[in-house]
Amino acid sequence: MSAPPPANPADPIVDAYGRRFTYLRISVTDHCNLRCVYCMPEEGVPWLPKDEILSYEEIAQVVEAAAACGVHKIRLTGGEPLTRRELPRLVEMLAAVPGIDDLALTTNGVLLAQQAQALRKAGLKRVNVSLDTLHTEKFARIARGGSLQSVLDGIAEAQKVGLGPIKVNCVVLGGLNDDEAARFAELTVAQPVEMRFIEYMPLEEAKGCAMGSGNFSFIGNDATKRRIEARFGALEALEVGAGMRGPAEVWRIPGAAGRLGFISAMSAPFCAKCDRLRLTATGEVRSCLLDGGGLDLRALLRGGGTREQLLDVFRRAAYLKPEVHKAWDQIPSANMSRIGG
């Protein structure tokens, strides 16, 4: 389905189902310093040639165009974004774009302690940190690189410099870390953090390699929530169902300083309220992480394309977005490190 021409160039980006897009997630690199079992094979994947990756200036050009049509929220992802050199320079460029009022970063936290202050000074507002276990030995098994302490130090430094509220993202894996749900939830009792439990999404390049080998199994968030309530009692609803503002249903342990978020993309898709588009490290605009395909912007950027032409690609990409993404066994293989989670 092709996108209808807008009444004027500043019209918002809207898809075939009336969803309006105000949020752009940008993968700044396909490189990562970890080899998490649910994302990448232990030997890694071939890195893309440098000239295939968008420059900071090209990314800023895309953001300026998107902001002109109502995109106001940007999240930088990867790969691991902190492995890209001089990332604060990009943050400073994007923070200066008129209309961008929310600039955040998702990171595995390994390099965060060293870079948090520079990122905050450049204009970054918030960070999400991926952390799948609180056990040192299990961290080595899941992440296959880095260290648990480096991530904990990164979280502490991010809190210290004001990159909050901190959100900690945990992909729950049956037989691997699902027994830690209550321990993770306990982090929110005294600290104003949001602990988010994310269902595993089968999008790794070698699709199903770790799960197929019996290393772990899919766990729905209903089961994770029951584990937490078995320890702390009934949770208090904050944003659930129609009241949700983002992808997470948000709850709280009664009296806790922080919150619990449950992102259930597989068991309870939230597609109807999705407001995000994605820009891959190579300049492809994707309308959905799990489905829909994408359209190339890089050739246009490097061929002198106008802002109107860039926005035409965004509008056409939005019309590739399905009403609801495909079921588990129908999702095409792709490389999460290149798309950005």
C-alpha positions, 0 to 999 in steps of 0.5 A: 500500500502506498502512502497518500500525499500529505496536504502539506510537508509538515503533516504528521507521519501517519500509517494506513491504520491512523497511527501517528509516529512521533518517536524514532529509534536510531541504531548508530552502529551494528558493533557490540562488545557483548554476545548475549545468547538471545541476540548473537552467536558466540563467535559474533557476526560479520561487522558492516563496512564503515562506509555502509554506516550512516555518518553523524551528519547524515543521522542529524539530517534525517532527524531534522526532517522527521522533527519537521513532521512531529517526531519529538522523541529520539532513542539511540540504540545499536548494536551497543551505541557506546562502542561508536566513537565520539557519541557525545558529538552526535548527542549534541547535534540531535539535542540542538534540533528544533522540536526534539524534546526527549533524547534517550539511549539504550545501552548494555552499560559496560562502558556507561560509567566512563561516558555518562557525564559527557553524554549528560553534558551533551544533552542526553536526558535518560538511559535504559540499561540492559541487564539480564542477571544479578549473578556474576557467573550467570552474567558471564554465561548470558552476556559472554563478555563484559562484567556485571560490576561494570554494568552496576557501576554504569547505572550508579554513574548515570544516576549520579549525573542525572540521566534518570529516571533509569530503566533497567531492561531484562529479557526473561529467559526460561531456565536461565534467569526467570528465577531472578524476577523477584530479586530484580523487582526488589531493586525498585523497593528503595530506588526510583528505578523502573525495572522492565521485564521484556519477553524474548523476541525471535529476531536474532540472525541465526533465528532460534539458535540458542532456543532451539538448542535447549539453552532457554525457553520462552517465558510470558510476562504473566508467569513473570508477574506471578513470580513477583506477586508470590514474593511481594503480594498483589501489585498496584496497577499504574498504567495498564491496558488502555491507560498505557502510554508506552509499550510497558504495562506499569505496576508497582510493589505497594509503597515502592519508590520505583516501578515495574514494567512488563513489555509483552510484545509476543503474548500481548502485542501492543501494536495498536498504540505503537508510535515508533519508526526505526532507522537502522545503522545502514539507513533503512527506515523500518516501521516495525521491529518484528515485521513489515520490511523497510525502505532505504534512505542512505542512497537518497542522503548521499545523492543530495536528496531534499527534506521532502524526499526524505519525508516521502520515504518515511511516509511510505515506510509507515505504510509498510507497518502491519496492523499487528506483527506476525506470529512467533513462527512467522517472523523473518530472521534478521540481525537485531544488532543492525536494526536496533531494539 
